[in-house]
Amino acid sequence: MELKKCPICEGTQFSDVFKTSYFRGKPEDFLIQECNNCELWFTNPRPSDEELGAYYESEDYVSHTDKKETLIDKIYHVVRSKAVKSKVNLIGKYATKGKLLDFGAGTGFFLNQAKTNGWEVFGAEPSQVARKNAKEVHGLDLNNPESLDWEELKGSLDCISMWHVLEHLSDLKGDFKKFSDSLKIGGHLFIAVPNHESFDAKHYGNKWAALDVPLHLYHFKKDNIKMLAENFGFEMVDIKNMPFDSYYVSMLSEKIKNGKGNLFSAFKTGFKSNQKAKGQQNASSLIYILKKTK
């Protein structure tokens, strides 16, 4: 499937950035292109929605399987337990506590923490494996996104969170409109996505793990999110660095680059990335806090 128009600005002139490989299974190269107008990066061409499912079935996709086999898996779980608490605290600083939709809820760790903190929660997750884990571990009944009634949700939500989800959604504008329509005026949308302008992204180039093709269809810079937000009635309230991601993504990137992990080199790169990101909102991953104003 090949994009002919930019999904944000509808520009039709693209430039090649580089090719990079699928790293979760049998290697396969994918091209990343840049819109010459708004500078959005996207994987192009890409598999169809039907074909994409197979790329998520890798046992290496820990956010769906919750496996704890490798050292990187174990580090991921330790960091996640801390990160979900900080995310819930973060949304509480901006959003009025009420009805929260976590879109792309994975195995439900964040949603369970939000519920513990007094939010009225529900979640949507396309992976059947992840939904099963969420039910078994947290007792959460997550919805398949295809079953959500967006008409019924219109104007009813206080908050929507998407933690590393937006880059996976094929219908970028269509989905963003649904999120906007379902929020109350004054409601908040929290979006976490990788940032290819970070130091670690530039350090690893086409070996940067957060490119994660073809699962990641889009690769955003700050101006892209700002333009998308304003197109759908949101004000950009704040941007926050995600310092843990700089280390985790660097560990994965070292494995891609060298065929094995190098914790010392990964820590050094992650630390340097976070140091350069201080005061600039330019870490390996960023959280965008958007407020619906109209």
Contacts in CASP RR format, 6 or more apart in sequence:
PFRMAT RR
TARGET T0000
AUTHOR 0000-0000-0000
METHOD contacts of the structure
MODEL  1
MELKKCPICEGTQFSDVFKTSYFRGKPEDFLIQECNNCELWFTNPRPSDE
ELGAYYESEDYVSHTDKKETLIDKIYHVVRSKAVKSKVNLIGKYATKGKL
LDFGAGTGFFLNQAKTNGWEVFGAEPSQVARKNAKEVHGLDLNNPESLDW
EELKGSLDCISMWHVLEHLSDLKGDFKKFSDSLKIGGHLFIAVPNHESFD
AKHYGNKWAALDVPLHLYHFKKDNIKMLAENFGFEMVDIKNMPFDSYYVS
MLSEKIKNGKGNLFSAFKTGFKSNQKAKGQQNASSLIYILKKTK
1 45 0 8 1.000
1 46 0 8 1.000
1 47 0 8 1.000
1 48 0 8 1.000
2 44 0 8 1.000
2 45 0 8 1.000
2 46 0 8 1.000
3 42 0 8 1.000
3 44 0 8 1.000
3 45 0 8 1.000
3 46 0 8 1.000
4 12 0 8 1.000
5 11 0 8 1.000
5 12 0 8 1.000
6 12 0 8 1.000
6 14 0 8 1.000
6 35 0 8 1.000
6 37 0 8 1.000
6 38 0 8 1.000
6 40 0 8 1.000
6 42 0 8 1.000
7 40 0 8 1.000
7 42 0 8 1.000
7 172 0 8 1.000
7 173 0 8 1.000
7 218 0 8 1.000
8 35 0 8 1.000
8 38 0 8 1.000
8 40 0 8 1.000
8 172 0 8 1.000
8 173 0 8 1.000
8 224 0 8 1.000
8 227 0 8 1.000
8 228 0 8 1.000
8 231 0 8 1.000
9 35 0 8 1.000
9 37 0 8 1.000
9 38 0 8 1.000
9 40 0 8 1.000
9 227 0 8 1.000
11 35 0 8 1.000
11 36 0 8 1.000
11 37 0 8 1.000
11 38 0 8 1.000
13 35 0 8 1.000
13 36 0 8 1.000
13 37 0 8 1.000
14 33 0 8 1.000
14 34 0 8 1.000
14 35 0 8 1.000
14 36 0 8 1.000
14 44 0 8 1.000
15 33 0 8 1.000
15 34 0 8 1.000
15 36 0 8 1.000
16 31 0 8 1.000
16 32 0 8 1.000
16 33 0 8 1.000
16 34 0 8 1.000
17 31 0 8 1.000
17 32 0 8 1.000
17 33 0 8 1.000
17 34 0 8 1.000
17 41 0 8 1.000
18 31 0 8 1.000
18 32 0 8 1.000
18 205 0 8 1.000
18 206 0 8 1.000
19 29 0 8 1.000
19 30 0 8 1.000
19 31 0 8 1.000
19 32 0 8 1.000
19 206 0 8 1.000
20 29 0 8 1.000
20 30 0 8 1.000
20 32 0 8 1.000
20 206 0 8 1.000
20 207 0 8 1.000
20 208 0 8 1.000
20 211 0 8 1.000
20 213 0 8 1.000
21 27 0 8 1.000
21 28 0 8 1.000
21 29 0 8 1.000
21 30 0 8 1.000
21 206 0 8 1.000
21 213 0 8 1.000
21 256 0 8 1.000
22 28 0 8 1.000
22 29 0 8 1.000
22 30 0 8 1.000
22 55 0 8 1.000
22 213 0 8 1.000
22 214 0 8 1.000
23 209 0 8 1.000
23 212 0 8 1.000
23 252 0 8 1.000
23 255 0 8 1.000
23 256 0 8 1.000
24 55 0 8 1.000
24 58 0 8 1.000
24 60 0 8 1.000
24 61 0 8 1.000
24 215 0 8 1.000
25 58 0 8 1.000
25 60 0 8 1.000
30 43 0 8 1.000
30 46 0 8 1.000
30 213 0 8 1.000
30 214 0 8 1.000
31 43 0 8 1.000
31 44 0 8 1.000
31 45 0 8 1.000
32 41 0 8 1.000
32 42 0 8 1.000
32 43 0 8 1.000
32 44 0 8 1.000
32 211 0 8 1.000
32 213 0 8 1.000
32 219 0 8 1.000
33 41 0 8 1.000
33 42 0 8 1.000
33 44 0 8 1.000
34 40 0 8 1.000
34 41 0 8 1.000
35 42 0 8 1.000
38 223 0 8 1.000
38 224 0 8 1.000
38 227 0 8 1.000
39 221 0 8 1.000
39 223 0 8 1.000
39 224 0 8 1.000
40 218 0 8 1.000
40 219 0 8 1.000
40 220 0 8 1.000
40 221 0 8 1.000
40 224 0 8 1.000
41 196 0 8 1.000
41 218 0 8 1.000
41 219 0 8 1.000
41 220 0 8 1.000
41 221 0 8 1.000
42 217 0 8 1.000
42 218 0 8 1.000
42 219 0 8 1.000
43 213 0 8 1.000
43 214 0 8 1.000
43 216 0 8 1.000
43 217 0 8 1.000
43 218 0 8 1.000
43 219 0 8 1.000
46 52 0 8 1.000
46 213 0 8 1.000
46 214 0 8 1.000
46 217 0 8 1.000
47 55 0 8 1.000
47 214 0 8 1.000
49 170 0 8 1.000
52 170 0 8 1.000
52 214 0 8 1.000
52 215 0 8 1.000
55 214 0 8 1.000
55 215 0 8 1.000
56 64 0 8 1.000
56 127 0 8 1.000
56 215 0 8 1.000
59 65 0 8 1.000
59 67 0 8 1.000
62 73 0 8 1.000
62 76 0 8 1.000
63 106 0 8 1.000
63 107 0 8 1.000
63 130 0 8 1.000
63 164 0 8 1.000
64 106 0 8 1.000
64 107 0 8 1.000
64 127 0 8 1.000
64 129 0 8 1.000
64 130 0 8 1.000
64 133 0 8 1.000
65 129 0 8 1.000
65 133 0 8 1.000
66 77 0 8 1.000
66 107 0 8 1.000
66 133 0 8 1.000
66 137 0 8 1.000
67 73 0 8 1.000
68 74 0 8 1.000
68 77 0 8 1.000
71 263 0 8 1.000
72 248 0 8 1.000
72 251 0 8 1.000
72 252 0 8 1.000
72 255 0 8 1.000
72 261 0 8 1.000
75 248 0 8 1.000
75 251 0 8 1.000
76 248 0 8 1.000
79 244 0 8 1.000
79 247 0 8 1.000
79 248 0 8 1.000
80 109 0 8 1.000
81 109 0 8 1.000
82 244 0 8 1.000
83 242 0 8 1.000
83 244 0 8 1.000
84 109 0 8 1.000
84 110 0 8 1.000
84 113 0 8 1.000
85 113 0 8 1.000
87 110 0 8 1.000
87 113 0 8 1.000
87 161 0 8 1.000
87 163 0 8 1.000
87 190 0 8 1.000
87 287 0 8 1.000
88 110 0 8 1.000
88 113 0 8 1.000
88 114 0 8 1.000
88 117 0 8 1.000
88 119 0 8 1.000
90 190 0 8 1.000
90 240 0 8 1.000
90 287 0 8 1.000
90 289 0 8 1.000
91 100 0 8 1.000
91 114 0 8 1.000
91 159 0 8 1.000
91 161 0 8 1.000
91 188 0 8 1.000
91 190 0 8 1.000
94 188 0 8 1.000
94 190 0 8 1.000
94 237 0 8 1.000
94 238 0 8 1.000
94 289 0 8 1.000
94 291 0 8 1.000
95 158 0 8 1.000
95 159 0 8 1.000
95 187 0 8 1.000
95 188 0 8 1.000
95 190 0 8 1.000
96 158 0 8 1.000
96 159 0 8 1.000
96 187 0 8 1.000
97 118 0 8 1.000
97 119 0 8 1.000
97 158 0 8 1.000
98 119 0 8 1.000
98 120 0 8 1.000
98 158 0 8 1.000
98 159 0 8 1.000
99 119 0 8 1.000
99 120 0 8 1.000
99 121 0 8 1.000
99 122 0 8 1.000
99 156 0 8 1.000
99 157 0 8 1.000
99 158 0 8 1.000
99 159 0 8 1.000
100 111 0 8 1.000
100 114 0 8 1.000
100 119 0 8 1.000
100 120 0 8 1.000
100 121 0 8 1.000
100 122 0 8 1.000
100 157 0 8 1.000
100 158 0 8 1.000
100 159 0 8 1.000
100 160 0 8 1.000
100 161 0 8 1.000
101 121 0 8 1.000
101 122 0 8 1.000
101 123 0 8 1.000
101 124 0 8 1.000
101 153 0 8 1.000
101 157 0 8 1.000
101 159 0 8 1.000
101 160 0 8 1.000
101 161 0 8 1.000
101 182 0 8 1.000
102 108 0 8 1.000
102 110 0 8 1.000
102 111 0 8 1.000
102 114 0 8 1.000
102 121 0 8 1.000
102 122 0 8 1.000
102 123 0 8 1.000
102 124 0 8 1.000
102 160 0 8 1.000
102 161 0 8 1.000
102 162 0 8 1.000
102 163 0 8 1.000
103 123 0 8 1.000
103 124 0 8 1.000
103 145 0 8 1.000
103 160 0 8 1.000
103 161 0 8 1.000
103 162 0 8 1.000
103 165 0 8 1.000
103 179 0 8 1.000
104 123 0 8 1.000
104 124 0 8 1.000
104 125 0 8 1.000
104 126 0 8 1.000
104 145 0 8 1.000
104 162 0 8 1.000
104 163 0 8 1.000
104 165 0 8 1.000
105 111 0 8 1.000
105 123 0 8 1.000
105 124 0 8 1.000
105 125 0 8 1.000
105 130 0 8 1.000
105 134 0 8 1.000
105 140 0 8 1.000
105 142 0 8 1.000
106 125 0 8 1.000
106 127 0 8 1.000
106 130 0 8 1.000
106 133 0 8 1.000
106 134 0 8 1.000
106 142 0 8 1.000
107 130 0 8 1.000
107 133 0 8 1.000
107 134 0 8 1.000
107 137 0 8 1.000
107 138 0 8 1.000
108 123 0 8 1.000
108 125 0 8 1.000
108 130 0 8 1.000
108 133 0 8 1.000
108 134 0 8 1.000
108 137 0 8 1.000
108 138 0 8 1.000
108 140 0 8 1.000
108 142 0 8 1.000
109 138 0 8 1.000
110 161 0 8 1.000
110 163 0 8 1.000
111 121 0 8 1.000
111 122 0 8 1.000
111 123 0 8 1.000
111 134 0 8 1.000
111 138 0 8 1.000
111 140 0 8 1.000
111 142 0 8 1.000
112 138 0 8 1.000
112 140 0 8 1.000
114 121 0 8 1.000
114 161 0 8 1.000
115 121 0 8 1.000
115 140 0 8 1.000
119 159 0 8 1.000
121 140 0 8 1.000
122 142 0 8 1.000
122 143 0 8 1.000
123 140 0 8 1.000
123 142 0 8 1.000
123 143 0 8 1.000
124 142 0 8 1.000
124 143 0 8 1.000
124 144 0 8 1.000
124 145 0 8 1.000
124 148 0 8 1.000
125 131 0 8 1.000
125 134 0 8 1.000
125 142 0 8 1.000
125 143 0 8 1.000
125 144 0 8 1.000
125 145 0 8 1.000
126 144 0 8 1.000
126 145 0 8 1.000
126 146 0 8 1.000
130 142 0 8 1.000
131 142 0 8 1.000
131 144 0 8 1.000
134 140 0 8 1.000
134 142 0 8 1.000
135 141 0 8 1.000
135 142 0 8 1.000
150 178 0 8 1.000
150 181 0 8 1.000
150 182 0 8 1.000
153 181 0 8 1.000
153 182 0 8 1.000
154 181 0 8 1.000
154 182 0 8 1.000
155 181 0 8 1.000
155 182 0 8 1.000
155 183 0 8 1.000
155 184 0 8 1.000
156 182 0 8 1.000
156 184 0 8 1.000
157 182 0 8 1.000
157 183 0 8 1.000
157 184 0 8 1.000
157 187 0 8 1.000
158 183 0 8 1.000
158 184 0 8 1.000
158 187 0 8 1.000
158 188 0 8 1.000
159 183 0 8 1.000
159 187 0 8 1.000
159 188 0 8 1.000
159 189 0 8 1.000
159 190 0 8 1.000
160 179 0 8 1.000
160 182 0 8 1.000
160 183 0 8 1.000
160 188 0 8 1.000
160 189 0 8 1.000
160 190 0 8 1.000
161 189 0 8 1.000
161 190 0 8 1.000
162 189 0 8 1.000
162 190 0 8 1.000
162 191 0 8 1.000
162 192 0 8 1.000
163 190 0 8 1.000
163 192 0 8 1.000
164 192 0 8 1.000
164 193 0 8 1.000
164 194 0 8 1.000
164 285 0 8 1.000
165 191 0 8 1.000
166 172 0 8 1.000
166 191 0 8 1.000
166 193 0 8 1.000
166 218 0 8 1.000
166 220 0 8 1.000
167 193 0 8 1.000
167 194 0 8 1.000
167 216 0 8 1.000
167 217 0 8 1.000
167 218 0 8 1.000
167 219 0 8 1.000
167 220 0 8 1.000
168 215 0 8 1.000
168 216 0 8 1.000
168 217 0 8 1.000
169 175 0 8 1.000
169 217 0 8 1.000
170 217 0 8 1.000
172 218 0 8 1.000
172 228 0 8 1.000
173 228 0 8 1.000
173 231 0 8 1.000
176 228 0 8 1.000
176 231 0 8 1.000
176 232 0 8 1.000
177 232 0 8 1.000
179 189 0 8 1.000
179 232 0 8 1.000
180 189 0 8 1.000
180 232 0 8 1.000
180 233 0 8 1.000
180 234 0 8 1.000
180 292 0 8 1.000
183 189 0 8 1.000
183 292 0 8 1.000
184 292 0 8 1.000
185 292 0 8 1.000
185 293 0 8 1.000
185 294 0 8 1.000
186 291 0 8 1.000
186 292 0 8 1.000
186 293 0 8 1.000
187 291 0 8 1.000
187 292 0 8 1.000
188 237 0 8 1.000
188 289 0 8 1.000
188 290 0 8 1.000
188 291 0 8 1.000
188 292 0 8 1.000
189 229 0 8 1.000
189 234 0 8 1.000
189 289 0 8 1.000
189 290 0 8 1.000
189 291 0 8 1.000
189 292 0 8 1.000
190 287 0 8 1.000
190 288 0 8 1.000
190 289 0 8 1.000
190 290 0 8 1.000
191 225 0 8 1.000
191 287 0 8 1.000
191 288 0 8 1.000
191 290 0 8 1.000
192 242 0 8 1.000
192 285 0 8 1.000
192 286 0 8 1.000
192 287 0 8 1.000
192 288 0 8 1.000
193 220 0 8 1.000
193 225 0 8 1.000
193 285 0 8 1.000
193 286 0 8 1.000
193 288 0 8 1.000
194 201 0 8 1.000
194 210 0 8 1.000
194 211 0 8 1.000
194 212 0 8 1.000
194 216 0 8 1.000
194 219 0 8 1.000
194 220 0 8 1.000
194 245 0 8 1.000
194 249 0 8 1.000
194 284 0 8 1.000
194 285 0 8 1.000
195 201 0 8 1.000
195 220 0 8 1.000
195 221 0 8 1.000
195 222 0 8 1.000
195 282 0 8 1.000
195 283 0 8 1.000
195 284 0 8 1.000
195 285 0 8 1.000
195 286 0 8 1.000
196 208 0 8 1.000
196 210 0 8 1.000
196 211 0 8 1.000
196 219 0 8 1.000
196 220 0 8 1.000
196 221 0 8 1.000
197 221 0 8 1.000
197 222 0 8 1.000
197 282 0 8 1.000
198 246 0 8 1.000
198 273 0 8 1.000
198 276 0 8 1.000
198 277 0 8 1.000
198 282 0 8 1.000
198 283 0 8 1.000
198 284 0 8 1.000
199 269 0 8 1.000
199 270 0 8 1.000
199 272 0 8 1.000
199 273 0 8 1.000
199 276 0 8 1.000
199 277 0 8 1.000
199 282 0 8 1.000
200 208 0 8 1.000
200 246 0 8 1.000
200 249 0 8 1.000
200 250 0 8 1.000
200 253 0 8 1.000
200 269 0 8 1.000
200 270 0 8 1.000
200 272 0 8 1.000
200 273 0 8 1.000
200 284 0 8 1.000
201 208 0 8 1.000
201 210 0 8 1.000
201 284 0 8 1.000
203 269 0 8 1.000
203 273 0 8 1.000
204 250 0 8 1.000
204 253 0 8 1.000
204 256 0 8 1.000
204 257 0 8 1.000
204 269 0 8 1.000
207 253 0 8 1.000
207 256 0 8 1.000
207 257 0 8 1.000
208 249 0 8 1.000
208 253 0 8 1.000
209 249 0 8 1.000
209 252 0 8 1.000
209 253 0 8 1.000
209 255 0 8 1.000
209 256 0 8 1.000
210 216 0 8 1.000
210 245 0 8 1.000
210 249 0 8 1.000
210 284 0 8 1.000
210 285 0 8 1.000
211 219 0 8 1.000
218 224 0 8 1.000
222 239 0 8 1.000
222 281 0 8 1.000
222 286 0 8 1.000
225 236 0 8 1.000
225 288 0 8 1.000
226 236 0 8 1.000
229 235 0 8 1.000
229 236 0 8 1.000
229 288 0 8 1.000
229 290 0 8 1.000
230 236 0 8 1.000
233 292 0 8 1.000
233 293 0 8 1.000
233 294 0 8 1.000
234 290 0 8 1.000
234 291 0 8 1.000
234 292 0 8 1.000
234 293 0 8 1.000
235 290 0 8 1.000
235 291 0 8 1.000
235 293 0 8 1.000
236 288 0 8 1.000
236 289 0 8 1.000
236 290 0 8 1.000
237 289 0 8 1.000
237 290 0 8 1.000
237 291 0 8 1.000
238 288 0 8 1.000
238 289 0 8 1.000
239 281 0 8 1.000
239 286 0 8 1.000
239 287 0 8 1.000
239 288 0 8 1.000
239 289 0 8 1.000
240 281 0 8 1.000
240 286 0 8 1.000
240 287 0 8 1.000
240 289 0 8 1.000
241 274 0 8 1.000
241 277 0 8 1.000
241 278 0 8 1.000
241 281 0 8 1.000
241 282 0 8 1.000
241 283 0 8 1.000
241 285 0 8 1.000
241 286 0 8 1.000
241 287 0 8 1.000
242 283 0 8 1.000
242 284 0 8 1.000
242 285 0 8 1.000
242 286 0 8 1.000
242 287 0 8 1.000
243 274 0 8 1.000
243 277 0 8 1.000
243 283 0 8 1.000
245 283 0 8 1.000
245 284 0 8 1.000
245 285 0 8 1.000
246 269 0 8 1.000
246 270 0 8 1.000
246 271 0 8 1.000
246 273 0 8 1.000
246 274 0 8 1.000
246 277 0 8 1.000
246 283 0 8 1.000
246 284 0 8 1.000
246 285 0 8 1.000
247 266 0 8 1.000
247 267 0 8 1.000
247 270 0 8 1.000
247 271 0 8 1.000
249 284 0 8 1.000
249 285 0 8 1.000
250 265 0 8 1.000
250 266 0 8 1.000
250 267 0 8 1.000
250 269 0 8 1.000
250 270 0 8 1.000
250 273 0 8 1.000
250 284 0 8 1.000
251 261 0 8 1.000
251 263 0 8 1.000
251 266 0 8 1.000
253 266 0 8 1.000
253 269 0 8 1.000
254 260 0 8 1.000
254 261 0 8 1.000
254 262 0 8 1.000
254 263 0 8 1.000
254 265 0 8 1.000
254 266 0 8 1.000
254 269 0 8 1.000
255 261 0 8 1.000
270 284 0 8 1.000
273 283 0 8 1.000
273 284 0 8 1.000
274 283 0 8 1.000
276 282 0 8 1.000
277 283 0 8 1.000
277 284 0 8 1.000
END
